[in-house]
Amino acid sequence: MDLLNVRGLRTSFRVGGEYYAAVDGVDFTVKKNETFAIVGESGCGKSTIALSITRLHNLSYTRLDGEVVFGGLNLLDLSEKELNTVRGKDISMIFQDPLTSLNPLFKVGPQIEESLEYHTDLNTAQRRERAIELLRDVGMVDPELTYNNFPHELSGGMRQRAMIAIALSCKPSLIIADEPTTALDVTIQAQILDLLRNLQKSHQTSIILITHDLGVVAEMADRVAVMYAGQIVELATCEELFKNPLHPYTRSLLSSIPNKDSGGERLHVIQGTVPSLKNLPRTGCRFSPRVPWMGAECHEKEPILHEVTPGHFVLCSCYKDFHFNNYGNGKGEAGNGTA
């Protein structure tokens, strides 16, 4: 059963008096108790989607179109007052930099209690008890001490655990985790991912996981949306995506990752760069400039998502003709690009 249904989401930012879509007609659903990953390189629109769902963009220079249906309501149509009854209660967010997300002037405990005070009828003592319980749930060794710590007194991993405690405080049905392991060392990353996985099972919560790390996706996700230049270019179950990647961008990403079987082969290099928002092509296949060895006839003039197998969608038919060139991948023309 679908918990969240995003239809035709378009998020545009005003640049020099004109609006340019950073997220351009995105469709996806999130099911109950699943982890849905959105993956892609920096600037593709991943975090923009997260902030659009919760409407945390500055609307003085942002325009939102489409539908974000949650609990039968289009969140984009709600007033700010109505939306505040959903944000923090039914939908929570874990931001990628806890040091800037936590208020340095307040202790950790009161920051956890803030959502409880707004969304519940708990009294002061009950809120304190709940905050300490949450800190214990996220693995704090001494939750009572952490309750009275300022954010700067905690390590990076502890600050991220505090952010997770805040997100869980009102038992939301959906958590949006935006790069939750950024700037953490690999040991702490593993601990945070294990924590999220265990909390999801115990709280029956759905997670939208936003990341550029395909290793994190492989470990955490049930389904994956691969984004490029504001569009979803491939959508599949995690197992299917890694076993049978189809879109040229997905195959290029996977082929650029070192693995134990790569031997002495050179890693694939994706040619070119992501175009700027103003210079982003609005017609045709947006990835075509980065595969110049493929002719224009290989790409659709107006790309659509094709359901190749049940639940596996690919944007543009160029995947049928894609092959790696000899430059930078060490695989030759016949390379399949899978990791």
C-alpha positions as CSV (number, residue, x, y, z in Angstrom):
1,M,0.0,0.0,0.0
2,D,1.3,3.4,-1.0
3,L,2.1,5.8,1.9
4,L,3.3,8.7,-0.3
5,N,2.5,9.4,-3.9
6,V,4.5,12.0,-5.8
7,R,3.1,12.9,-9.2
8,G,4.6,15.3,-11.7
9,L,6.6,17.2,-9.1
10,R,8.4,20.2,-10.6
11,T,10.5,22.5,-8.3
12,S,11.7,25.6,-10.0
13,F,14.0,28.3,-8.7
14,R,14.0,31.9,-9.9
15,V,17.3,33.0,-11.5
16,G,17.5,36.4,-13.0
17,G,13.8,36.9,-13.2
18,E,13.2,33.5,-14.9
19,Y,12.2,30.2,-13.3
20,Y,14.2,27.1,-14.0
21,A,13.1,23.6,-12.9
22,A,15.7,21.8,-10.8
23,V,13.3,18.9,-10.3
24,D,11.4,18.4,-13.6
25,G,8.3,16.2,-13.6
26,V,9.2,13.5,-11.1
27,D,6.9,10.6,-10.2
28,F,7.4,7.9,-7.6
29,T,5.6,6.2,-4.7
30,V,6.8,5.1,-1.2
31,K,5.1,2.1,0.3
32,K,4.5,1.5,3.9
33,N,7.5,0.2,5.9
34,E,9.9,0.3,2.9
35,T,13.2,2.1,2.3
36,F,13.1,4.0,-0.9
37,A,16.5,5.4,-2.0
38,I,17.0,8.3,-4.3
39,V,20.6,8.3,-5.7
40,G,22.6,10.5,-8.0
41,E,25.5,12.8,-8.1
42,S,25.6,16.3,-6.5
43,G,23.2,18.8,-8.2
44,C,20.9,16.2,-9.6
45,G,17.9,17.3,-7.5
46,K,17.8,14.7,-4.7
47,S,17.8,17.1,-1.7
48,T,15.5,19.4,-3.6
49,I,12.9,16.6,-3.7
50,A,13.2,16.1,0.0
51,L,12.7,19.8,0.8
52,S,9.8,20.0,-1.7
53,I,7.9,17.1,0.0
54,T,8.0,19.0,3.3
55,R,7.8,22.4,1.6
56,L,10.9,23.8,3.3
57,H,12.0,25.8,0.3
58,N,11.9,29.6,0.5
59,L,8.8,30.2,-1.6
60,S,9.8,33.8,-2.4
61,Y,12.0,32.4,-5.1
62,T,10.7,28.8,-5.5
63,R,7.7,27.5,-7.4
64,L,6.2,24.1,-6.7
65,D,4.0,22.2,-9.1
66,G,2.5,18.8,-9.2
67,E,1.1,16.7,-6.3
68,V,2.6,15.2,-3.2
69,V,-0.2,13.1,-1.7
70,F,0.2,11.9,1.8
71,G,-2.6,10.5,3.9
72,G,-5.1,11.5,1.1
73,L,-3.9,15.1,1.2
74,N,-1.9,17.0,-1.4
75,L,0.8,18.6,0.8
76,L,1.4,21.3,-1.8
77,D,-2.1,22.6,-1.3
78,L,-2.1,22.8,2.5
79,S,-1.7,26.1,4.3
80,E,1.4,26.6,6.4
81,K,-0.7,26.0,9.6
82,E,-2.1,22.7,8.2
83,L,1.3,21.6,7.0
84,N,2.8,22.2,10.5
85,T,0.5,19.5,11.9
86,V,2.1,17.0,9.5
87,R,5.8,18.1,9.6
88,G,7.6,16.7,12.6
89,K,4.6,14.5,13.5
90,D,3.8,12.3,10.5
91,I,6.8,13.2,8.3
92,S,10.2,13.8,9.9
93,M,13.5,14.7,8.4
94,I,17.1,13.8,9.2
95,F,19.4,16.5,7.7
96,Q,22.8,15.8,6.4
97,D,24.7,18.1,8.7
98,P,23.6,17.8,12.3
99,L,26.0,20.4,13.5
100,T,24.2,23.1,11.5
101,S,20.8,21.6,12.1
102,L,21.0,21.5,15.8
103,N,20.7,24.9,17.6
104,P,24.1,25.5,19.3
105,L,22.5,27.6,22.0
106,F,20.2,24.9,23.4
107,K,20.9,21.6,25.1
108,V,20.1,18.4,23.2
109,G,17.2,17.4,25.5
110,P,15.0,20.5,25.0
111,Q,15.6,20.3,21.3
112,I,14.1,16.8,21.2
113,E,11.2,17.9,23.4
114,E,10.3,20.7,21.0
115,S,8.3,18.4,18.7
116,L,6.7,16.7,21.6
117,E,5.6,20.0,23.0
118,Y,4.1,21.0,19.7
119,H,2.4,17.8,18.6
120,T,1.5,16.0,21.9
121,D,-0.2,16.6,25.2
122,L,2.7,15.3,27.3
123,N,3.5,17.4,30.4
124,T,7.1,18.7,31.2
125,A,8.1,15.6,33.1
126,Q,6.7,13.2,30.5
127,R,8.5,15.1,27.7
128,R,11.8,14.8,29.6
129,E,11.2,11.1,30.2
130,R,10.4,10.5,26.5
131,A,13.5,12.5,25.3
132,I,15.7,10.3,27.5
133,E,14.0,7.2,26.3
134,L,14.6,8.3,22.7
135,L,18.3,9.0,23.4
136,R,18.6,5.5,24.9
137,D,16.8,4.0,21.8
138,V,19.3,5.6,19.4
139,G,22.2,4.1,21.4
140,M,23.5,6.8,23.6
141,V,25.6,5.3,26.4
142,D,24.5,7.8,29.0
143,P,21.2,9.4,27.8
144,E,20.7,11.5,31.0
145,L,24.1,13.1,30.4
146,T,23.5,13.6,26.7
147,Y,20.2,15.2,27.5
148,N,22.1,18.0,29.2
149,N,24.9,18.3,26.6
150,F,25.1,21.1,24.1
151,P,25.6,19.9,20.4
152,H,29.2,21.0,20.3
153,E,30.0,18.7,23.2
154,L,29.0,15.6,21.1
155,S,30.9,13.8,18.5
156,G,29.6,13.7,14.9
157,G,28.1,10.3,15.3
158,M,26.4,11.3,18.6
159,R,25.0,14.5,17.0
160,Q,23.5,12.4,14.2
161,R,22.0,10.0,16.7
162,A,20.4,13.0,18.4
163,M,19.0,14.1,15.1
164,I,17.5,10.6,14.6
165,A,16.0,10.9,18.1
166,I,14.3,14.2,17.2
167,A,13.0,12.6,13.9
168,L,11.5,9.7,15.9
169,S,10.1,11.7,18.7
170,C,6.5,11.7,17.5
171,K,6.6,8.2,15.9
172,P,6.3,9.4,12.2
173,S,5.1,7.1,9.5
174,L,7.7,8.6,7.1
175,I,11.3,9.7,7.7
176,I,13.3,11.5,5.0
177,A,17.0,10.9,5.6
178,D,19.1,13.3,3.6
179,E,22.7,12.0,3.3
180,P,22.5,10.8,7.0
181,T,26.1,9.4,6.9
182,T,27.9,12.4,5.3
183,A,31.1,13.4,7.0
184,L,31.1,10.4,9.2
185,D,33.9,7.8,9.2
186,V,33.1,4.3,7.8
187,T,32.7,2.7,11.3
188,I,30.2,5.3,12.5
189,Q,28.5,5.2,9.1
190,A,27.9,1.5,9.6
191,Q,26.5,2.1,13.1
192,I,24.1,4.8,11.9
193,L,22.8,2.6,9.1
194,D,22.3,-0.3,11.4
195,L,20.5,2.0,13.8
196,L,18.2,3.2,11.1
197,R,17.5,-0.3,9.9
198,N,16.7,-1.5,13.4
199,L,14.5,1.5,14.2
200,Q,12.6,1.0,11.0
201,K,11.7,-2.5,12.0
202,S,10.7,-1.6,15.5
203,H,8.7,1.5,14.6
204,Q,7.3,0.2,11.2
205,T,8.5,3.5,9.6
206,S,9.0,4.2,5.9
207,I,12.3,5.8,4.9
208,I,13.2,8.0,1.9
209,L,17.0,7.6,1.8
210,I,18.8,10.3,-0.2
211,T,22.4,9.5,-1.0
212,H,25.1,9.5,-3.6
213,D,26.7,6.4,-2.1
214,L,25.7,3.2,-4.0
215,G,27.2,1.1,-1.2
216,V,24.7,2.6,1.2
217,V,21.9,2.0,-1.3
218,A,22.9,-1.7,-1.7
219,E,22.8,-2.2,2.0
220,M,19.6,-0.3,2.9
221,A,17.2,0.1,0.0
222,D,14.2,-1.9,-1.1
223,R,13.6,0.2,-4.2
224,V,15.9,2.7,-5.9
225,A,15.3,5.8,-8.1
226,V,18.4,7.0,-10.0
227,M,18.3,10.7,-10.8
228,Y,20.2,12.7,-13.4
229,A,19.7,16.5,-14.1
230,G,16.3,16.7,-12.3
231,Q,14.7,13.6,-13.7
232,I,14.4,10.0,-12.6
233,V,16.2,8.0,-15.3
234,E,15.8,4.5,-13.7
235,L,13.5,3.1,-11.1
236,A,13.7,-0.5,-9.9
237,T,14.0,-2.8,-6.9
238,C,17.5,-2.7,-5.4
239,E,18.2,-6.2,-6.4
240,E,17.1,-5.7,-10.0
241,L,19.0,-2.4,-10.3
242,F,22.4,-3.9,-9.3
243,K,21.8,-7.1,-11.2
244,N,20.5,-5.6,-14.4
245,P,21.2,-1.8,-14.7
246,L,19.9,-0.4,-18.0
247,H,20.1,3.3,-18.3
248,P,23.5,4.6,-19.6
249,Y,23.9,6.8,-16.5
250,T,23.2,4.0,-14.0
251,R,25.6,1.7,-15.8
252,S,28.3,4.4,-15.9
253,L,27.9,5.0,-12.2
254,L,28.2,1.4,-11.3
255,S,31.2,0.9,-13.7
256,S,33.0,3.8,-12.0
257,I,33.1,2.1,-8.6
258,P,36.1,-0.1,-7.8
259,N,35.4,-3.6,-6.8
260,K,37.3,-6.8,-5.9
261,D,36.8,-8.3,-9.4
262,S,38.1,-5.2,-11.4
263,G,41.7,-6.4,-11.3
264,G,43.9,-4.0,-13.1
265,E,41.2,-2.5,-15.3
266,R,40.8,1.2,-15.4
267,L,37.6,2.5,-13.9
268,H,35.1,4.1,-16.3
269,V,35.1,7.9,-16.5
270,I,31.9,9.6,-17.2
271,Q,32.7,12.3,-19.8
272,G,31.6,15.9,-19.3
273,T,29.9,17.5,-16.4
274,V,26.3,18.1,-15.2
275,P,25.0,21.2,-16.9
276,S,24.1,24.3,-14.9
277,L,20.4,24.9,-14.1
278,K,20.2,27.7,-16.6
279,N,21.9,25.7,-19.4
280,L,20.1,22.4,-18.7
281,P,18.5,21.1,-22.0
282,R,14.8,20.9,-21.6
283,T,14.2,18.6,-24.6
284,G,15.7,15.3,-25.6
285,C,17.8,13.0,-23.5
286,R,19.7,15.0,-21.0
287,F,22.4,12.4,-20.7
288,S,23.2,12.4,-24.4
289,P,26.0,15.0,-24.3
290,R,27.9,12.7,-22.0
291,V,27.8,9.8,-24.4
292,P,28.9,11.6,-27.6
293,W,29.7,8.3,-29.3
294,M,26.0,7.5,-29.5
295,G,24.1,9.1,-32.4
296,A,21.1,11.3,-32.0
297,E,18.9,8.6,-33.5
298,C,19.6,6.5,-30.4
299,H,17.8,9.0,-28.2
300,E,14.1,9.9,-28.0
301,K,13.1,13.5,-28.7
302,E,10.7,13.4,-25.8
303,P,11.9,10.7,-23.5
304,I,9.4,8.8,-21.4
305,L,9.7,6.1,-18.8
306,H,9.5,2.6,-20.2
307,E,8.5,-0.3,-18.0
308,V,11.1,-2.9,-19.2
309,T,10.1,-5.6,-16.7
310,P,7.4,-5.3,-14.0
311,G,8.5,-2.5,-11.7
312,H,11.7,-1.7,-13.6
313,F,11.4,1.7,-15.4
314,V,14.0,3.3,-17.7
315,L,13.9,6.8,-19.2
316,C,14.5,7.0,-22.9
317,S,15.1,4.1,-25.3
318,C,18.8,4.9,-25.5
319,Y,19.5,2.1,-23.1
320,K,18.9,-0.4,-26.0
321,D,21.9,0.9,-27.9
322,F,24.2,2.0,-25.2
323,H,27.8,0.6,-25.1
324,F,30.9,1.9,-23.4
325,N,33.6,3.4,-25.6
326,N,37.2,2.6,-25.2
327,Y,38.1,5.7,-23.3
328,G,38.7,5.4,-19.6
329,N,37.0,2.1,-18.8
330,G,39.4,-0.6,-19.9
331,K,36.4,-2.8,-21.0
332,G,36.3,-2.0,-24.7
333,E,33.2,-1.8,-26.8
334,A,31.6,-4.9,-25.3
335,G,31.9,-3.8,-21.7
336,N,28.5,-4.2,-19.9
337,G,29.2,-1.6,-17.3
338,T,28.0,-3.6,-14.3
339,A,30.0,-3.5,-11.1
